[in-house]
Structures are given as structure tokens and as C-alpha cells.
Amino acid sequence: MKKWILRICLFTVVFCAAYLACCYLIPGWRLKLEADPCTYFVATIRSMVLIKASISALVAAIITVVFTKKQ
């Protein structure tokens, strides 16, 4: 049971980190928006949701499997 909790937590953390990396570290996907930081953050998260979520889920699944595989 602890293994599932670890996997879910690891997947969630890696998914969020990968999603934010897609939002801010890929130059072509950054928004050119003049707004306050909160509005910019929300707009960045809402932009290209399906692509960023798919990539983030794939990365999170791979990392979760690699780091929690049975030894």
C-alpha cells in the first residue's frame, strides 16, 4: 500500500514540475503577454493544455516507473 502512495505522490510532483517546465523553459511556448504576474501565470497554464499535459504525463509516468520499480 505504501508503494502506491509513493507512486501517486511522485507522479503528481513530477507532473507539476514537468508542466511548469513546459510553460516556462521552452522558448517557443512562452507567452508574449504584458500583464501582472498572477494573470500571466494563469494564462501560461491555460495555454496549450492538451500538449503540455500529455508531455508532462508521459514524463511523469516514465520517471515514476523507473524510480519505483521492484528490485
N, C-alpha and C positions, 0 to 999 in steps of 0.2 A: 504494500500500500504506500509506503514511503517513496518508493521508486516512481509511482505515478504522480505524486505531489511534486517531486523534484523535476520530473519531466514537464509538467504543466507550468511550473514557475520558470524553468529555464526557457521553455518555448516562448512564454509571454515576454520575458525580459529581452530575449534576442529579437523577437518580432518587433518590439517597440524600438529597439536600438537600430535595427536594420531599416525600419520605416523612416525614422528621423534621418538616418544616413542618406537614404534615397531622396529625402526632401531637401537636404542642405549640402550634401557633398558632391552630387552630380551636377556639374555646371549647366548642362542643357535643360535640366528640370527645375532650376531655381526660378522663382518668380521675380519679375521686374516690377515691383509694386511699391509705390510711395505711400506708406501707411504707418500707423503706430505699431509697436511690436506685437501686441495682442492680436490685432486684426491681421497682420502679416503671418503670424503663426497659424491662425485658423485657416486662412486662405491657402497656405502652403500644405497643410494637412488635407484639405478638401480637394486639392488639385491632383488629377490623375490617380484617383484612389485605387482603381482596379489593378493597374500596372504595379504600383508601389506595394499594394497588399499581396499580390501574387509573388513578387520577388521576395518580399520580406518573409512570407510564409514558407517559401522554398528554402531560404537561407536558415530560418529558424528550425525547420524540420531536420535539415541536414546536420546542423550543429547539435541539436538535441539527441539525435540518433548516435552521432559519433561520441559525444561525451557521456552518454548514459548506457552505452551498450554493455551487455553482460560479458564479464571477463572470465 
